Amino acid sequence: MLYDLGQGDYKIDHRDRLVKRSETRSQNGKILLEQLRILFSYIVPSVASSLIVMLAYIWVYNDLFTSNAQYYWVSVMVLISLARISLYLFVSKNDHAINPRKYLYIYAFLMFLSGCIWGAMVYIPIEVVDNQFMILTVLVLGLACISTISSSAHPLVSGSFLLPIAILVAQYLIYTSEEEYKYIIVIGTVAFCAAAGLTSHSIHKMIVNALNLQTSNVSLMDGVVEIAKQNQKSYEGYQTLLDNLGAGAAMFDKNNKVISWNKSFENIFNIPAGLIKKGMTLKELTRKVIKQSWQNNIDVNHAADEHIREILSEVDDNNMVKLVLADGRNLYCRVMRINDDQLILNYTDVTSLEQARKDDVIHVLQHDSLTGLPNKVLHKKEVKQRVDEYNRILQNPEDDKTKHFMGLIHFGLNSLDEIYDYLGLNAGDMVVAEIAERCKKFIAEGVHLSHVRYDEFHIITQAEEDLDQILSMIERLAQIISEPIDVNGNSVTVTVSVGISIYPEHTEQAEILTRNAKIAFNKAKIPNEENIIIYDHGMHSEIMQRSNLLFDIRDSIKKSEFLLHYQPQIDLKTKQIAGVEALLRWHHPEKGWIEPDAFIPLAEHTKQIIPLTEQFLPEACYQAKKWQVMGLPPVKMSVNISPSHFHDKGFTKFIQKSLDDAQLEPEYLELEITEGVIMSQTEDIIKILHDLSQMGVQLSIDDFGTGYSSLSYLRSLPVDKLKIDQAFITDMSKDKSALSLVEAIIRLGHSFNLNVIAEGVETEEQLNKL
């Protein structure tokens, strides 16, 4: 008997497990169907985002569409977008008859193709410009974030999109790219995709939990329906069950008159007890629900008719009707029928689920992914909110206006580009993240800190009472920021440039307040300016003048209005011309002669010096050759080269082409470079210097003695000449220390077998001393 009893228990337990497995499979199928509905609800915005980025790509590179690969890429992207839209339209019309797993795989396959196409974009041969590349990068990153969030209902879909992008980009960089830091970029790409995947996974878990809760309620309702089918005339047995459901449920007979409802139905619509009575028609009850839930003036009859039409048009128990209440809550109504003569409406509040998804999207759009700080979008909102609040207070005539003071501080990290270039992407990110953490710990409560660009931050503070306190706070913050940062064994020190705008002294408008701080910051970034600048109203006109001058520079480059003048270099022993230096001069058709000090620093700062050099250096080579053809003794042509050129890998080829076009021997071209270029000694720059030297081009150090103190490069790098800065030549007649320094430089140059040239010799006394 014990054995038989045991066998009987085993059989019962086995059947229970079979039933539970069946129920689990059924529940998983329902959750999968709901996940598929969520995915399909985002197809249209996801496709629109892809097409927007594609159009941006076409617009940015429209002048560079020269290969069939680009047209094939665009065509395939359009075909995939049409396929996704077609799938969406088909499923929308046949929602009740689809196999969710089948269409999930189809959807994931299309997302996989889309990811492959976006990843394959890096294989398209095209020469990019930095600004265009940054614009496209920002758009693609935004697309990846939006696509990841819109695909987070199921991990198969988000993974299908992110995985091919990560693999294709990483493969391209590893096997194709010649960039020095390609492995760092690969790690960054994979890390970004992994982070996006983790975000998608978190949202996926939240959605599944919400759907499990909803499915549990549905399962309870299914139990209620089964009871109702067995005994339609007796409702007392499941009334308690109805009242304890989280969802609001109401049952109607074949004439659409209410038979029963639960407490949750009254609570979800804030309906007082006793207001609903048995025998009410569906329309009467719907009118009361809408009238009770909507406290504003609307056409109740029209709203009720529209909601009833949606309810009665649903023929499948799996379909949902959405109802949005006046307080912003979102309800989904599941329509269930019993033997075609009874109707059950099951209302579920899904506001928290939709709000959670919305909050995640908003957070991504308003916060910086590297530092976690508010970004430019949230910064603008914060400035406007605080300024508007102050303006409302200031409108009160009894208010003391001197008590309202706010400072807007725009500061940026200096030399971050050099850290990025010399130590790599990851090093730059580490520095920015560390600076952000130091700022978070330093700022007081109520002070708003935001990260508006890669190397720029904003602070909005009302904690200080006057400008002196703000300056004191900035000096303390600058000192904290300037403390050394360890980056992979390298000690890095960062300084800041700061622009300050004060409310209401400088303006009472939020946008102008931000603009003024940016103007002051830009001035602080100019060489030889103070690193902390307070805005004044004259700066705007300075900016306009600089902008106009910049436009004039670009226009004059196109019109070839810049000229070359040639300054002779005299050998003191032979008193003969040993070379000439090409000096860039500008005769503006309206403004006349413009001093080099006015336009060359601006051209350097805005990188316009590159097209300028590309225009005048070949001309200098032609002139040197022309003098030789005229029968004059060959002399070296000396040309100043901006440090910006040494970040261009094609610079050596440009020099070679200029010499070949002019048919000038390389030994008659001398390039003047700054000590900063020499001292950086990165592998790329060292290679360029040696390539130029092997080509036969002479190299000289301009303004020697005004920069760095290390002299080791004079022995290790291919330098041919030192140029003594004109300031030392001017001062040596009246300053013995200047004379001693000039003498030391001359002896130092000769000890290294280098030629030495003195710039700007203008008097016979200077000549005699030299």
Secondary structure, DSSP 4 states (H G I P E B T S, - for coil): -HHHHHHHHHHHHHHHHHHHHHHHHHHHHHHHHHHHHHHHHTHHHHHHHHHHHHHHHHHHTGGG--SHHHHHHHHHHHHHHHHHHHHHHHHHHTGGG--HHHHHHHHHHHHHHHHHHHHHGGGS-----HHHHHHHHHHHHHHHHHHHHHTTTSHHHHHHHHHHHHHHHHHHHHHT---TTHHHHHHHHHHHHHHHHHHHHHHHHHHHHHHHHHHHHHHHHHHHHHHHHH-TT--HHHHHHHHT-SSEEEEE-TTSBEEEE-HHHHHHTTPPTTSS-TT-BHHHHHHHHHHHH--S---HHHHHHHHHHHHHH--STT-EEEEE-TTS-EEEEEEEEETTTEEEEEEEE-HHHHHHHHHHHHHHHHB-TTT--B-HHHHHHHHHHHHHHHHHHHTSTTS-GGG--EEEEEEEETTHHHHHHHH-HHHHHHHHHHHHHHHHHHSPTT-EEEEEETTEEEEEE-S-SSHHHHHHHHHHHHHHHTS-EEETTEEE---EEEEEEEETTT-S-HHHHHHHHHHHHHHHHSTTS-SEEE--THHHHHHHHHHHHHHHHHHHHHHT-EEEEEEEEE-TTT-SEEEEEEEEEEEETTTEEE-HHHHHHHHHHTTTHHHHHHHHHHHHHHHHHHHHHTTPPP-EEEEE--GGGGG-TTHHHHHHHHHHHHT--GGGEEEEE-HHHHHH--HHHHHHHHHHHHHT-EEEEEEETSS----THHHHS---EEEE-HHHHHHTTT-HHHHHHHHHHHHHHHHTT-EEEES---SHHHHHH-
